[in-house]
Amino acid sequence: MIIRRSALVILMCLEIMLSAANLALVAFSRFRLEAGLPDYDGQMLVFFVITVAAAEVAVGLAIVVALFRSRRTIDVTTLTSMSH
């Protein structure tokens, strides 16, 4: 079995999980009705999650670039310590 432990793959998986949470928030906000209209609180929360995800990508990619420049690898099995 091939296992890839790349920091970029980990960041992409994190983004997929945040997107799944956003999809669930939007879907379930349509089922909660108040006075016959959908409750849009979940959809408003999605905008905040997207903002946090964008900031997480910027910081995460900056860390990955810094690690690659210093160690010449982004394989997380070889990056056991950040003290080097």
Backbone as a printed PyTorch tensor [residue, N CA C, xyz], in Angstrom:
tensor([[[  0.8480,  -1.1770,   0.0000],
         [  0.0000,   0.0000,   0.0000],
         [  0.8960,   1.2440,   0.0000]],

        [[  0.5690,   2.1780,  -0.8390],
         [  1.3440,   3.4070,  -0.9500],
         [  0.7540,   4.4550,  -0.0020]],

        [[  1.6080,   4.9800,   0.8410],
         [  1.1760,   6.0170,   1.7860],
         [  1.9860,   7.2680,   1.5030]],

        [[  1.2820,   8.3540,   1.2160],
         [  1.9440,   9.6430,   0.9900],
         [  1.6870,  10.5210,   2.1990]],

        [[  2.7490,  10.9500,   2.8190],
         [  2.6180,  11.8150,   3.9860],
         [  3.2080,  13.1760,   3.6630]],

        [[  2.5960,  13.8430,   2.7520],
         [  3.0540,  15.1580,   2.3490],
         [  2.2590,  16.2190,   3.1070]],

        [[  2.9270,  17.2800,   3.4710],
         [  2.2490,  18.3650,   4.1800],
         [  1.1880,  19.0180,   3.3030]],

        [[  1.4240,  19.0600,   1.9980],
         [  0.4160,  19.6370,   1.0990],
         [ -0.8400,  18.7790,   1.0390]],

        [[ -0.6720,  17.4630,   1.0410],
         [ -1.8320,  16.5670,   1.0280],
         [ -2.6240,  16.7110,   2.3200]],

        [[ -1.9270,  16.8830,   3.4330],
         [ -2.6100,  17.0800,   4.7100],
         [ -3.4120,  18.3750,   4.6900]],

        [[ -2.8430,  19.4380,   4.1400],
         [ -3.5860,  20.7090,   4.0410],
         [ -4.8030,  20.5720,   3.1290]],

        [[ -4.6460,  19.8400,   2.0210],
         [ -5.7920,  19.6490,   1.1140],
         [ -6.8940,  18.8330,   1.7920]],

        [[ -6.5130,  17.8240,   2.5700],
         [ -7.5180,  17.0320,   3.2830],
         [ -8.2540,  17.8740,   4.3190]],

        [[ -7.5340,  18.7630,   4.9700],
         [ -8.1640,  19.6640,   5.9270],
         [ -9.1740,  20.5770,   5.2350]],

        [[ -8.8300,  21.0640,   4.0610],
         [ -9.7540,  21.9110,   3.3020],
         [-10.9880,  21.1320,   2.8580]],

        [[-10.8100,  19.8780,   2.5000],
         [-11.9610,  19.0490,   2.1100],
         [-12.8920,  18.8510,   3.3010]],

        [[-12.3140,  18.6490,   4.5020],
         [-13.1460,  18.4950,   5.6960],
         [-13.9040,  19.7760,   6.0160]],

        [[-13.2620,  20.9290,   5.8660],
         [-13.9600,  22.1950,   6.1020],
         [-15.0660,  22.4210,   5.0750]],

        [[-14.8320,  22.0270,   3.8400],
         [-15.8660,  22.1550,   2.8110],
         [-17.0510,  21.2380,   3.0960]],

        [[-16.7770,  20.0470,   3.6050],
         [-17.8650,  19.1370,   3.9770],
         [-18.6900,  19.7100,   5.1230]],

        [[-18.0200,  20.3360,   6.0800],
         [-18.7520,  20.9720,   7.1830],
         [-19.6040,  22.1250,   6.6640]],

        [[-19.0750,  22.8960,   5.7200],
         [-19.8510,  23.9860,   5.1210],
         [-21.0790,  23.4510,   4.4040]],

        [[-20.9080,  22.3810,   3.6570],
         [-22.0310,  21.7880,   2.9370],
         [-23.1030,  21.3100,   3.9070]],

        [[-22.6850,  20.6990,   5.0120],
         [-23.6420,  20.2480,   6.0140],
         [-24.3680,  21.4200,   6.6620]],

        [[-23.6540,  22.5040,   6.9510],
         [-24.3040,  23.6790,   7.5440],
         [-25.3560,  24.2700,   6.6180]],

        [[-25.0300,  24.3790,   5.3410],
         [-25.9860,  24.9380,   4.3840],
         [-27.1770,  24.0070,   4.2090]],

        [[-26.9180,  22.7110,   4.1220],
         [-28.0120,  21.7610,   3.9080],
         [-28.9630,  21.7250,   5.0990]],

        [[-28.4170,  21.6710,   6.2990],
         [-29.2840,  21.5780,   7.4710],
         [-29.9560,  22.9030,   7.8010]],

        [[-29.4020,  24.0080,   7.3570],
         [-30.0840,  25.2830,   7.6060],
         [-31.3550,  25.3930,   6.7700]],

        [[-31.4170,  24.6510,   5.6790],
         [-32.6320,  24.6610,   4.8470],
         [-33.7670,  23.8790,   5.4960]],

        [[-33.4320,  22.9160,   6.3700],
         [-34.4640,  22.0860,   6.9980],
         [-35.0750,  22.7300,   8.2310]],

        [[-34.3950,  23.6660,   8.8400],
         [-34.9010,  24.3250,  10.0410],
         [-35.7400,  25.5260,   9.6150]],

        [[-37.0130,  25.4160,   9.7900],
         [-37.9230,  26.4740,   9.3480],
         [-38.3670,  27.3340,  10.5260]],

        [[-38.3950,  28.6280,  10.3020],
         [-38.9390,  29.5820,  11.2730],
         [-39.9580,  30.4250,  10.5360]],

        [[-41.2000,  30.3290,  10.9390],
         [-42.3170,  31.0580,  10.3180],
         [-42.4310,  30.7150,   8.8350]],

        [[-42.1570,  29.4650,   8.4940],
         [-42.2940,  29.0170,   7.1160],
         [-41.1060,  29.3210,   6.2250]],

        [[-40.1140,  30.0490,   6.7500],
         [-38.9330,  30.3950,   5.9560],
         [-37.7070,  29.6660,   6.5130]],

        [[-36.7530,  29.3500,   5.6540],
         [-35.5400,  28.6840,   6.1530],
         [-34.7500,  29.5860,   7.0850]],

        [[-34.0670,  28.9730,   8.0440],
         [-33.2020,  29.7000,   8.9680],
         [-31.8200,  29.8270,   8.3280]],

        [[-31.3700,  31.0430,   8.1420],
         [-30.1180,  31.2840,   7.4310],
         [-28.9180,  31.4540,   8.3610]],

        [[-29.0490,  31.0750,   9.6230],
         [-27.9230,  31.1910,  10.5540],
         [-26.7640,  30.2880,  10.1390]],

        [[-27.0800,  29.0860,   9.6870],
         [-26.0310,  28.1790,   9.2360],
         [-25.2990,  28.7010,   8.0210]],

        [[-26.0230,  29.3480,   7.1210],
         [-25.3870,  29.8860,   5.9210],
         [-24.5180,  31.0960,   6.2490]],

        [[-24.9050,  31.8670,   7.2710],
         [-24.0410,  32.9770,   7.6930],
         [-22.7670,  32.4550,   8.3420]],

        [[-22.8810,  31.3440,   9.0730],
         [-21.7080,  30.7520,   9.6920],
         [-20.7280,  30.2350,   8.6430]],

        [[-21.2370,  29.8270,   7.4930],
         [-20.3840,  29.3400,   6.4050],
         [-19.4160,  30.4260,   5.9580]],

        [[-19.8420,  31.6650,   5.9000],
         [-18.9510,  32.7550,   5.4940],
         [-17.7800,  32.9100,   6.4660]],

        [[-18.0400,  32.7390,   7.7520],
         [-16.9620,  32.8200,   8.7330],
         [-16.0130,  31.6280,   8.5960]],

        [[-16.5630,  30.4380,   8.3340],
         [-15.7180,  29.2550,   8.1620],
         [-14.8470,  29.4100,   6.9150]],

        [[-15.3900,  29.9590,   5.8430],
         [-14.6150,  30.1810,   4.6200],
         [-13.4910,  31.1780,   4.8900]],

        [[-13.7610,  32.2000,   5.6780],
         [-12.7330,  33.1930,   6.0220],
         [-11.6110,  32.5600,   6.8320]],

        [[-11.9760,  31.7460,   7.8090],
         [-10.9710,  31.0600,   8.6150],
         [-10.1820,  30.0750,   7.7590]],

        [[-10.8530,  29.3910,   6.8320],
         [-10.1660,  28.4410,   5.9580],
         [ -9.1730,  29.1520,   5.0410]],

        [[ -9.5230,  30.3220,   4.5650],
         [ -8.6000,  31.0760,   3.7130],
         [ -7.3680,  31.5120,   4.5030]],

        [[ -7.5620,  31.9490,   5.7340],
         [ -6.4250,  32.3270,   6.5720],
         [ -5.5750,  31.1050,   6.9080]],

        [[ -6.2150,  29.9650,   7.1400],
         [ -5.4920,  28.7250,   7.4400],
         [ -4.6450,  28.2910,   6.2590]],

        [[ -5.1510,  28.4460,   5.0500],
         [ -4.3880,  28.0850,   3.8530],
         [ -3.1740,  28.9980,   3.7100]],

        [[ -3.3500,  30.2760,   3.9320],
         [ -2.2320,  31.2140,   3.7940],
         [ -1.1240,  30.8970,   4.8000]],

        [[ -1.4970,  30.6770,   6.0450],
         [ -0.4990,  30.3650,   7.0760],
         [  0.1100,  28.9860,   6.8300]],

        [[ -0.7120,  28.0160,   6.4760],
         [ -0.2170,  26.6640,   6.2280],
         [  0.7550,  26.6030,   5.0720]],

        [[  0.4430,  27.2750,   3.9870],
         [  1.3590,  27.2810,   2.8460],
         [  2.6510,  28.0250,   3.1630]],

        [[  2.5670,  29.0650,   3.9610],
         [  3.7830,  29.7740,   4.3690],
         [  4.6800,  28.8630,   5.2100]],

        [[  4.0810,  28.0740,   6.0860],
         [  4.8600,  27.1330,   6.8950],
         [  5.4760,  26.0500,   6.0160]],

        [[  4.7090,  25.5350,   5.0590],
         [  5.2280,  24.4970,   4.1580],
         [  6.3910,  25.0390,   3.3230]],

        [[  6.2650,  26.2500,   2.8180],
         [  7.3440,  26.8480,   2.0280],
         [  8.5850,  27.0540,   2.8930]],

        [[  8.4070,  27.5210,   4.1150],
         [  9.5450,  27.7180,   5.0100],
         [ 10.2190,  26.3980,   5.3540]],

        [[  9.4220,  25.3550,   5.5990],
         [ 10.0020,  24.0420,   5.8750],
         [ 10.7390,  23.4920,   4.6690]],

        [[ 10.1850,  23.6750,   3.4860],
         [ 10.8500,  23.1650,   2.2930],
         [ 12.1570,  23.8960,   2.0380]],

        [[ 12.1670,  25.1950,   2.2700],
         [ 13.4030,  25.9610,   2.0700],
         [ 14.4930,  25.5600,   3.0540]],

        [[ 14.1180,  25.2180,   4.2740],
         [ 15.1290,  24.8770,   5.2670],
         [ 15.5430,  23.4080,   5.2330]],

        [[ 14.6100,  22.5130,   4.9290],
         [ 14.9150,  21.0810,   4.9900],
         [ 14.8940,  20.3650,   3.6480]],

        [[ 14.4240,  20.9990,   2.6020],
         [ 14.3370,  20.4290,   1.2560],
         [ 13.4040,  19.2250,   1.1640]],

        [[ 12.4290,  19.1410,   2.0530],
         [ 11.4200,  18.0960,   1.9910],
         [ 10.1590,  18.5900,   2.6830]],

        [[  9.0090,  18.0340,   2.2500],
         [  7.7490,  18.3290,   2.9350],
         [  7.1020,  17.0430,   3.4360]],

        [[  7.8840,  15.9670,   3.4690],
         [  7.4120,  14.6960,   3.9930],
         [  7.3400,  14.8070,   5.5150]],

        [[  6.1580,  14.5880,   6.0820],
         [  5.9700,  14.8210,   7.5120],
         [  6.6250,  13.7510,   8.3640]],

        [[  6.9650,  12.6070,   7.7950],
         [  7.6540,  11.5900,   8.6050],
         [  9.0950,  12.0060,   8.8880]],

        [[  9.6960,  12.8030,   8.0170],
         [ 11.0590,  13.2570,   8.2720],
         [ 11.0850,  14.5570,   9.0520]],

        [[  9.9640,  15.2220,   9.1660],
         [  9.8890,  16.4880,   9.9150],
         [  9.3920,  16.2000,  11.3260]],

        [[ 10.2310,  15.5920,  12.1360],
         [  9.8060,  15.2100,  13.4840],
         [ 10.0240,  16.3180,  14.5010]],

        [[ 10.9160,  17.2270,  14.2050],
         [ 11.2280,  18.2840,  15.1600],
         [ 11.3760,  19.5990,  14.4170]],

        [[ 10.8800,  20.6620,  15.0070],
         [ 11.0160,  21.9710,  14.3890],
         [ 12.1570,  22.7620,  15.0190]],

        [[ 13.0190,  22.1000,  15.7710],
         [ 14.1040,  22.7890,  16.4620],
         [ 15.3540,  22.9270,  15.6060]],

        [[ 15.3930,  22.3140,  14.4480],
         [ 16.5970,  22.3700,  13.5910],
         [ 16.6760,  23.6760,  12.8470]]])
